[in-house]
Amino acid sequence: SLSRLSRGFESHLRPFAAGRPLSLPGLSCVLCVFSPSDACDLTLDPNTARRDLCLSEDNRKVTRARELQPYPDHKDRFNLRSQVLCREGLTGRCYWEVQWSGLVSIAVTYRGITRRGYDSELGNNKKSWSLTCHDDRYYARHNSEDTNISVPPRGSDRVAVYLDCSAGTLSFYRVSSDRLRLLHTFSSTFTEPLYPGFTLWTHDPSIEIRYSFISPTVMGSPLPLQSLRVICQ
């Protein structure tokens, strides 16, 4: 029965730390435990936003503006790409979700990334890691090296990000209905706090930071573990 299956999941998952994937025999999915305490409250930093970006929704949404915004001069402001960083530097385990449209990149970076020139582009240097999202494809980038991803967006407009600094992993997932699909995992030794950041490539994209966890289900019924994630292979 489903209840017996759920109890079996719980008994298997108890020994596992948050964010650890677990494959169970006979299932075509990977189960992953994320603790609700890992959810991040993120806000965009106006001092980093290029002047063609408009922030709204209490600095949780960014769009390309038709006119340049009257932001003051600031040493942290990007001047080449339409980029913005969040205020919060992340350590430990952190989870957040992003709703996107158009052509965008979702990234994390060290605070010390340059703000001018080609090397300031998120994913084009050793200090940042990014996932670019478009209507028909995703690709990951670090230090100017691209990794094509075979999983298509398939109508999904949301990406989940899970950062585990102690484990040295940064994972991106496609969020679709009540399931996550792993897109790409970067492995690195993170030596500083990481700041979420975004690039808006075209004239009509948008990014909005979301916080809610998806409601996990198996075979159409909810599981008792709110932190359980079903990752389809």
C-alpha positions in Angstrom: 0.0 0.0 0.0 1.0 3.6 -0.3 1.1 4.1 3.5 3.5 1.1 3.8 5.6 2.5 1.0 5.7 5.9 2.7 6.8 4.3 6.0 9.5 2.4 4.1 10.7 5.7 2.7 10.9 7.2 6.1 12.9 4.4 7.6 15.4 4.5 4.7 15.7 8.3 4.9 16.2 8.8 8.6 19.9 8.2 8.6 20.6 10.5 5.7 21.6 14.1 5.9 19.8 16.9 4.1 20.4 17.1 0.4 21.7 13.5 0.1 20.3 11.6 -2.8 19.1 8.0 -2.2 18.2 5.4 -4.8 15.7 2.8 -3.8 15.4 -0.6 -5.6 12.5 -0.9 -8.0 12.0 2.8 -8.4 12.7 4.9 -11.5 13.3 8.0 -9.3 15.9 9.2 -6.9 14.7 10.5 -3.5 16.5 13.5 -2.0 16.0 15.0 1.4 16.1 18.8 1.7 15.5 20.4 5.1 13.0 23.2 5.1 15.5 25.1 7.2 17.8 25.2 4.1 15.3 27.6 2.3 16.9 31.0 1.7 15.3 34.4 2.0 17.0 36.3 -0.8 16.8 39.9 -2.0 18.4 41.6 -5.0 21.0 44.2 -4.3 20.3 47.5 -6.2 23.9 48.5 -5.8 24.9 45.7 -8.2 22.2 46.0 -10.8 23.1 47.3 -14.2 21.2 50.5 -15.0 19.0 48.8 -17.6 17.5 46.5 -14.9 14.3 47.3 -13.0 13.8 45.7 -9.5 10.4 45.2 -8.0 8.4 43.0 -5.6 10.5 44.2 -2.7 13.7 43.5 -4.7 12.7 39.9 -5.4 12.0 40.4 -9.1 14.1 41.8 -11.9 13.2 42.7 -15.5 14.9 44.6 -18.3 13.8 48.3 -18.3 13.0 50.3 -21.4 14.8 53.3 -19.9 17.9 53.4 -17.8 17.3 53.5 -14.1 18.6 56.4 -12.0 20.8 54.2 -9.8 23.7 56.1 -8.3 27.3 55.3 -9.1 28.6 52.4 -7.1 31.8 50.3 -7.2 29.7 47.1 -7.1 27.5 47.9 -10.2 27.9 45.8 -13.3 28.5 47.8 -16.5 28.8 45.2 -19.3 26.1 42.6 -18.9 22.6 43.0 -17.6 23.4 41.4 -14.2 22.4 41.7 -10.6 23.5 39.9 -7.4 21.6 39.2 -4.2 22.6 40.9 -0.9 23.0 37.6 0.9 26.3 35.7 1.0 25.5 32.0 1.4 27.4 29.3 3.4 26.3 25.9 4.6 23.3 24.3 2.9 20.9 26.6 1.0 17.9 26.0 -1.2 16.0 28.5 -3.4 13.8 28.5 -6.4 13.6 30.9 -9.3 10.8 31.6 -11.8 12.2 32.7 -15.1 11.1 33.8 -18.6 13.0 34.7 -21.8 16.8 34.0 -21.9 18.4 34.2 -18.5 21.3 32.8 -16.5 21.0 31.7 -12.9 24.3 31.8 -11.0 26.3 32.0 -7.8 29.5 33.9 -7.5 32.1 35.1 -5.0 31.7 38.7 -4.0 35.1 39.6 -5.5 34.0 39.1 -9.1 35.0 42.1 -11.3 32.2 44.4 -12.3 33.7 45.5 -15.6 34.6 43.8 -18.8 34.1 40.4 -20.3 35.4 38.7 -17.1 32.5 40.1 -15.1 30.0 37.8 -17.0 28.6 35.2 -14.6 30.0 31.8 -15.6 32.9 33.3 -17.6 35.5 33.1 -14.8 36.8 30.9 -12.0 34.7 32.8 -9.4 31.2 32.0 -10.7 29.0 29.1 -11.8 25.9 29.5 -13.9 22.9 27.8 -15.6 21.5 29.4 -18.7 17.8 28.8 -19.4 16.0 29.3 -22.7 12.7 28.1 -24.1 14.2 24.9 -25.7 17.4 24.2 -23.7 19.6 24.6 -20.7 23.4 24.8 -20.5 25.8 25.1 -17.6 28.9 27.3 -17.6 32.0 27.8 -15.4 35.3 29.5 -16.3 34.0 30.0 -19.9 33.4 26.3 -20.4 29.9 25.2 -21.4 28.2 21.9 -20.6 25.2 21.2 -22.8 22.2 19.6 -20.9 20.0 17.1 -22.6 17.0 17.7 -20.4 14.6 20.2 -22.1 12.6 22.8 -20.2 9.3 21.2 -21.5 7.2 24.1 -20.4 8.7 24.5 -17.0 9.5 28.1 -16.0 11.1 27.3 -12.6 14.5 26.2 -11.5 15.5 25.1 -8.0 19.1 25.6 -6.7 20.7 23.6 -3.9 24.0 24.7 -2.6 26.0 22.5 -0.1 29.2 24.4 0.6 30.7 21.8 3.0 30.1 19.0 0.4 31.4 21.3 -2.4 28.3 20.9 -4.6 26.0 23.2 -6.5 23.0 21.6 -8.1 20.3 22.9 -10.4 16.9 21.3 -10.9 14.0 21.7 -13.3 10.8 22.2 -11.2 7.8 20.6 -12.9 4.5 20.1 -11.1 5.5 18.2 -7.9 8.9 16.9 -9.1 12.4 18.0 -9.5 14.6 16.9 -12.4 18.4 17.2 -11.9 19.9 19.3 -14.6 23.5 19.7 -13.5 25.8 19.6 -10.5 29.0 21.5 -10.2 31.6 20.1 -7.8 34.2 22.5 -6.4 35.9 23.6 -3.1 34.1 26.7 -2.1 36.4 29.0 -0.1 34.2 32.0 0.4 30.5 32.9 0.8 28.6 32.6 -2.5 26.1 35.3 -3.8 23.2 34.3 -6.1 23.2 36.3 -9.2 21.3 36.6 -12.5 21.9 37.7 -16.1 19.0 38.8 -18.3 20.1 38.4 -22.0 17.3 39.7 -24.1 14.9 42.6 -23.9 11.9 40.7 -22.5 13.2 38.3 -19.8 12.4 38.3 -16.1 13.6 36.6 -12.9 11.6 36.2 -9.7 13.0 34.6 -6.6 10.7 32.1 -5.0 10.9 30.3 -1.6 8.2 27.6 -1.4 9.2 24.0 -1.5 7.2 21.9 -3.9 4.7 19.4 -2.3 6.2 16.0 -2.8 4.0 13.1 -4.0 4.4 9.5 -5.0 1.8 7.9 -7.3 -0.5 11.0 -6.9 -0.7 11.0 -3.1 1.2 13.2 -0.7 4.0 11.7 1.5 4.2 12.6 5.2 7.8 14.0 4.8 7.6 17.6 3.8 11.3 17.7 3.0 11.2 14.7 0.6 11.9 15.5 -3.1 11.3 13.1 -5.9 13.8 13.5 -8.7 12.8 11.7 -11.9 15.6 10.1 -13.8 
